[in-house]
Amino acid sequence: MLKKILYITGWVVLLGGVMSLLGFAEVKRNATLCKMVDIRIMQHDSDFYITPNEVRKLIEEQQGDVVGKSMDKINVHKIEQMLGNNPFIADAEVYATLDGNLEVRLVQKKPIVRIINNDDESFYIDSAGSIVPLSNNYAPKVLIVNGNINEPYSMYNTRNVKQMIHDTSVHSLLPGIYKLATYIRKNTFWNSQVTQVYIDTARDFCLVPRVGNQRIILGDTTNMEQKFNRLWVLYHNGLTATGKWNDYTTINLKFNHQIVCTKK
């Protein structure tokens, strides 16, 4: 019984010591003056959609000049929340160190497709389904989708397209565009071969190939993988074998279990 009491007492003392050390560290950090703001942005390529200088400016607009200010006067949570809501940023982490650094760690969003709508308005959809505006700093080389697209940026900029895919109440083209762009991007061959998608007046997705000058009608994204598999068979066993890449004006994949080609 005595050993049990000593055991519990030891843990209580240890826990109290840890809490005291944490409290001391928090007091010390709050009393420390901010010496520098260290901004690191993890990008998926070599360019920035939002630059460290732009991030620094956003912090200064919200908090004033933080360098030289005591850490308890800097609202770290508010900075993190503000940066996390930026349309170019996928994730934000902001924290203060005991030696006086304000550390800012950001992850950029990764656009996978650029939309150009009927009003010649452009925006991106990123890999997670978020709508992303154009950047003044960088234009990524991604799939372009244009044509009969009525969706304005202002109507969808706060929505996630990925979450709209299975929503039957949504009648937007954007979920289908996201689904198609994701599929093309993940396949090395199609990512190289399909350079653009045009949406015609029937709301059919028409692929623009890098090799060949056919109009490839995909239709919608129903049974999309099977459609691409049939196109691959045509490429591999038909066009490549015969070398007749430019004999057809149209390749239609809309119909189940078949391909309808129109000769010139």
HELIX and SHEET records of a PDB file:
HELIX    1   1 LEU A    2  ALA A   31  1                                  30    
HELIX    2   2 PRO A   52  GLN A   63  1                                  12    
HELIX    3   3 MET A   71  LYS A   73  5                                   3    
HELIX    4   4 VAL A   76  GLY A   84  1                                   9    
HELIX    5   5 TYR A  153  TYR A  156  1                                   4    
HELIX    6   6 VAL A  161  MET A  164  1                                   4    
HELIX    7   7 LEU A  174  LYS A  186  1                                  13    
HELIX    8   8 THR A  188  GLN A  193  1                                   6    
HELIX    9   9 MET A  224  VAL A  233  1                                  10    
HELIX   10  10 LEU A  234  LEU A  239  3                                   6    
HELIX   11  11 THR A  240  THR A  242  1                                   3    
SHEET    1   A 3 MET A  36  MET A  42  0                                        
SHEET    2   A 3 ASN A 101  GLN A 108  1                                        
SHEET    3   A 3 ILE A  89  ALA A  96 -1                                        
SHEET    1   B 9 ILE A 131  VAL A 132  0                                        
SHEET    2   B 9 SER A 122  ASP A 126 -1                                        
SHEET    3   B 9 PRO A 111  ILE A 116 -1                                        
SHEET    4   B 9 LEU A 143  GLY A 147  1                                        
SHEET    5   B 9 VAL A 194  ILE A 199  1                                        
SHEET    6   B 9 PHE A 205  PRO A 209 -1                                        
SHEET    7   B 9 ARG A 215  GLY A 219 -1                                        
SHEET    8   B 9 TYR A 248  ASN A 252  1                                        
SHEET    9   B 9 VAL A 260  LYS A 263 -1                                        
END                                                                             
